[in-house]
Amino acid sequence: PFALSNYFYGLTAVDFWPYLTATLIGFSPGTFAYVYTGQAAKALSGEGGAEAALPWYAYAGAGLALAVISKLITDIASEALKDIEMEAAAEDSKDTF
């Protein structure tokens, strides 16, 4: 699903390094969530061997914390985008007068 969007992003005026930095920051929470979920599932299934030293509720608590942190990051990013859009709209309205 990313192939087409990557081609379109290549047509924008966004420089490479800001794009790369934002991509790394933006994908980090999801990547950590997937890796943690896999690790927790492995440990809880008994396949983890000595790695399964923590009780199940420790994994559940960490998973909940990860979900809350992901939600907070999403809310902060959404609010920042709304602010940017409002500033752009205000600039556009100034330019029309």
Accessible surface in RSA format (square Angstrom, percent):
REM  Atomic radii and reference values for relative SASA: ProtOr
REM  Chains: A
REM  Algorithm: Lee & Richards
REM  Probe-radius: 1.40
REM  Slices: 20
REM RES _ NUM      All-atoms   Total-Side   Main-Chain    Non-polar    All polar
REM                ABS   REL    ABS   REL    ABS   REL    ABS   REL    ABS   REL
RES PRO A   1   162.34 118.3 108.08  98.5  54.26 197.2 128.14 105.8  34.20 212.6
RES PHE A   2   119.92  60.0 118.68  73.5   1.24   3.2 118.68  72.0   1.24   3.6
RES ALA A   3    66.62  61.3  57.91  89.4   8.71  19.8  63.72  89.7   2.90   7.7
RES LEU A   4   117.63  65.5 114.33  81.8   3.30   8.3 115.56  81.2   2.08   5.6
RES SER A   5    33.02  27.9  29.16  38.9   3.86   8.9  29.25  62.3   3.76   5.3
RES ASN A   6    76.26  52.6  66.46  64.2   9.80  23.6  23.78  57.2  52.48  50.7
RES TYR A   7   161.12  75.2 153.81  87.5   7.31  19.0 108.84  81.8  52.28  64.4
RES PHE A   8   115.52  57.8 113.04  70.0   2.48   6.5 113.09  68.6   2.43   7.0
RES TYR A   9   115.75  54.0 108.06  61.5   7.69  20.0  65.38  49.1  50.37  62.1
RES GLY A  10    65.06  80.2   0.00   N/A  65.06  80.2  36.59 100.4  28.48  63.8
RES LEU A  11   147.21  82.0 113.77  81.4  33.44  84.1 117.62  82.6  29.58  79.6
RES THR A  12    69.78  49.6  47.01  47.7  22.77  54.3  53.01  71.2  16.77  25.4
RES ALA A  13   104.80  96.4  68.47 105.7  36.33  82.6  80.12 112.8  24.68  65.4
RES VAL A  14    90.75  59.7  66.15  59.9  24.61  59.3  71.25  61.9  19.51  52.9
RES ASP A  15   101.53  71.1  94.03  93.6   7.49  17.7  20.38  48.0  81.15  80.9
RES PHE A  16   123.42  61.7 111.50  69.1  11.92  31.0 116.64  70.7   6.78  19.4
RES TRP A  17   172.48  69.2 171.94  83.2   0.55   1.3 145.37  77.5  27.12  44.0
RES PRO A  18    77.33  56.4  65.52  59.7  11.81  42.9  73.73  60.9   3.60  22.4
RES TYR A  19    79.94  37.3  77.70  44.2   2.24   5.8  65.76  49.4  14.18  17.5
RES LEU A  20    59.35  33.1  59.35  42.5   0.00   0.0  59.35  41.7   0.00   0.0
RES THR A  21    71.90  51.1  70.16  71.1   1.74   4.1  49.34  66.3  22.56  34.1
RES ALA A  22    63.61  58.5  51.78  79.9  11.84  26.9  56.87  80.1   6.74  17.9
RES THR A  23    39.58  28.2  32.47  32.9   7.11  17.0  33.57  45.1   6.01   9.1
RES LEU A  24   110.42  61.5 107.47  76.9   2.95   7.4 108.71  76.3   1.71   4.6
RES ILE A  25   118.02  67.2 112.10  83.5   5.93  14.3 115.15  82.9   2.88   7.8
RES GLY A  26    55.52  68.5   0.00   N/A  55.52  68.5  34.24  94.0  21.28  47.7
RES PHE A  27   109.56  54.8 107.42  66.5   2.13   5.6 109.03  66.1   0.52   1.5
RES SER A  28    40.21  34.0  35.79  47.8   4.42  10.2  17.95  38.2  22.26  31.2
RES PRO A  29    26.29  19.2  22.21  20.2   4.08  14.8  26.24  21.7   0.05   0.3
RES GLY A  30    35.05  43.2   0.00   N/A  35.05  43.2  31.79  87.2   3.26   7.3
RES THR A  31    72.00  51.2  67.72  68.7   4.27  10.2  51.16  68.7  20.84  31.5
RES PHE A  32   126.82  63.4 124.69  77.2   2.13   5.5 125.23  75.9   1.59   4.5
RES ALA A  33    29.70  27.3  29.45  45.4   0.25   0.6  29.70  41.8   0.00   0.0
RES TYR A  34   177.47  82.9 168.23  95.7   9.23  24.0 121.29  91.1  56.17  69.2
RES VAL A  35    98.21  64.6  89.43  81.0   8.78  21.2  96.25  83.6   1.96   5.3
RES TYR A  36    56.36  26.3  53.18  30.3   3.18   8.3  55.47  41.7   0.89   1.1
RES THR A  37    84.93  60.4  81.93  83.1   3.00   7.2  63.27  85.0  21.66  32.7
RES GLY A  38    41.49  51.2   0.00   N/A  41.49  51.2  35.54  97.5   5.95  13.3
RES GLN A  39    78.29  43.8  74.04  54.1   4.25  10.1  32.58  69.4  45.71  34.7
RES ALA A  40    10.80   9.9  10.79  16.6   0.01   0.0  10.79  15.2   0.01   0.0
RES ALA A  41    57.77  53.1  47.45  73.2  10.32  23.5  54.37  76.6   3.40   9.0
RES LYS A  42    96.30  47.0  89.18  54.7   7.12  17.0  50.33  45.3  45.97  49.0
RES ALA A  43     4.21   3.9   0.28   0.4   3.93   8.9   0.38   0.5   3.83  10.1
RES LEU A  44    98.46  54.8  66.36  47.5  32.09  80.7  69.11  48.5  29.35  79.0
RES SER A  45    75.65  63.9  36.85  49.2  38.81  89.4  47.42 101.0  28.23  39.6
RES GLY A  46    55.23  68.1   0.00   N/A  55.23  68.1  31.41  86.2  23.82  53.3
RES GLU A  47   136.64  78.4 113.24  85.7  23.40  55.7  35.52  68.7 101.12  82.6
RES GLY A  48     8.71  10.7   0.00   N/A   8.71  10.7   0.91   2.5   7.80  17.5
RES GLY A  49    55.58  68.5   0.00   N/A  55.58  68.5  42.30 116.1  13.28  29.8
RES ALA A  50    99.67  91.6  68.78 106.1  30.89  70.3  81.08 114.2  18.59  49.2
RES GLU A  51    95.65  54.9  75.72  57.3  19.93  47.5  43.98  85.1  51.67  42.2
RES ALA A  52    38.04  35.0  17.61  27.2  20.43  46.5  18.34  25.8  19.70  52.2
RES ALA A  53    89.10  81.9  51.17  79.0  37.93  86.3  62.56  88.1  26.53  70.3
RES LEU A  54   105.35  58.7  97.20  69.5   8.15  20.5  97.68  68.6   7.67  20.6
RES PRO A  55    57.04  41.6  44.73  40.8  12.30  44.7  56.75  46.9   0.29   1.8
RES TRP A  56   169.21  67.9 164.68  79.7   4.52  10.6 142.14  75.8  27.06  43.9
RES TYR A  57   139.49  65.1 132.74  75.5   6.75  17.6  93.96  70.6  45.52  56.1
RES ALA A  58    35.20  32.4  19.60  30.3  15.60  35.5  28.90  40.7   6.30  16.7
RES TYR A  59    22.54  10.5  19.33  11.0   3.22   8.4  14.05  10.6   8.50  10.5
RES ALA A  60    53.44  49.1  35.77  55.2  17.67  40.2  47.41  66.8   6.03  16.0
RES GLY A  61    37.79  46.6   0.00   N/A  37.79  46.6  32.15  88.2   5.64  12.6
RES ALA A  62    43.80  40.3  32.27  49.8  11.52  26.2  38.45  54.1   5.35  14.2
RES GLY A  63    25.12  31.0   0.00   N/A  25.12  31.0  19.09  52.4   6.03  13.5
RES LEU A  64   121.55  67.7 115.90  82.9   5.64  14.2 119.67  84.0   1.88   5.0
RES ALA A  65    49.40  45.4  42.64  65.8   6.76  15.4  48.83  68.8   0.57   1.5
RES LEU A  66    39.71  22.1  37.91  27.1   1.80   4.5  39.21  27.5   0.50   1.3
RES ALA A  67    58.02  53.3  45.29  69.9  12.73  29.0  53.16  74.9   4.86  12.9
RES VAL A  68    76.64  50.4  74.32  67.3   2.32   5.6  76.62  66.6   0.02   0.0
RES ILE A  69    92.65  52.7  92.63  69.0   0.02   0.1  92.65  66.7   0.00   0.0
RES SER A  70    30.48  25.8  29.33  39.1   1.15   2.6  26.52  56.5   3.96   5.5
RES LYS A  71   123.97  60.5 119.33  73.2   4.64  11.1  87.82  79.0  36.15  38.5
RES LEU A  72    97.40  54.2  97.40  69.7   0.00   0.0  97.40  68.4   0.00   0.0
RES ILE A  73    79.56  45.3  78.16  58.2   1.40   3.4  78.99  56.9   0.57   1.5
RES THR A  74    78.18  55.6  73.74  74.8   4.44  10.6  52.83  71.0  25.36  38.3
RES ASP A  75    61.64  43.2  55.72  55.5   5.92  14.0  26.37  62.1  35.27  35.2
RES ILE A  76   120.35  68.5 115.84  86.3   4.51  10.9 119.26  85.9   1.09   3.0
RES ALA A  77    50.02  46.0  43.72  67.5   6.30  14.3  49.48  69.7   0.54   1.4
RES SER A  78    47.59  40.2  44.33  59.2   3.27   7.5  23.92  50.9  23.67  33.2
RES GLU A  79    96.65  55.5  95.87  72.5   0.78   1.9  40.56  78.5  56.09  45.8
RES ALA A  80    46.92  43.1  41.06  63.4   5.86  13.3  45.97  64.7   0.95   2.5
RES LEU A  81   107.29  59.7 107.29  76.8   0.00   0.0 107.29  75.3   0.00   0.0
RES LYS A  82   118.53  57.8 117.55  72.1   0.98   2.3  65.78  59.2  52.74  56.2
RES ASP A  83    64.56  45.2  62.76  62.5   1.81   4.3  18.71  44.0  45.85  45.7
RES ILE A  84   105.99  60.3 105.15  78.3   0.84   2.0 105.20  75.8   0.79   2.1
RES GLU A  85   115.82  66.5 108.92  82.4   6.91  16.4  42.66  82.5  73.16  59.7
RES MET A  86   133.89  69.3 126.49  83.7   7.40  17.6 104.69  89.0  29.20  38.7
RES GLU A  87   117.36  67.4 112.75  85.3   4.60  11.0  45.47  87.9  71.89  58.7
RES ALA A  88    51.90  47.7  44.25  68.3   7.64  17.4  50.95  71.7   0.95   2.5
RES ALA A  89    60.81  55.9  51.02  78.7   9.78  22.3  55.92  78.8   4.89  12.9
RES ALA A  90    49.03  45.1  42.84  66.1   6.19  14.1  48.34  68.1   0.69   1.8
RES GLU A  91    93.02  53.4  92.96  70.3   0.07   0.2  37.27  72.1  55.75  45.5
RES ASP A  92    88.70  62.1  87.54  87.1   1.16   2.7  25.36  59.7  63.35  63.2
RES SER A  93    54.61  46.1  49.50  66.1   5.11  11.8  39.23  83.5  15.38  21.6
RES LYS A  94   141.33  68.9 123.69  75.9  17.64  42.0  80.94  72.8  60.39  64.3
RES ASP A  95   111.05  77.8  79.59  79.2  31.47  74.4  31.49  74.1  79.56  79.3
RES THR A  96   108.89  77.4  71.47  72.5  37.42  89.2  72.89  97.9  35.99  54.4
RES PHE A  97   209.29 104.7 150.16  93.0  59.13 153.9 175.21 106.2  34.09  97.6
END  Absolute sums over single chains surface
CHAIN  1 A     8108.9       6833.9       1275.0       6105.4       2003.5
END  Absolute sums over all chains
TOTAL          8108.9       6833.9       1275.0       6105.4       2003.5
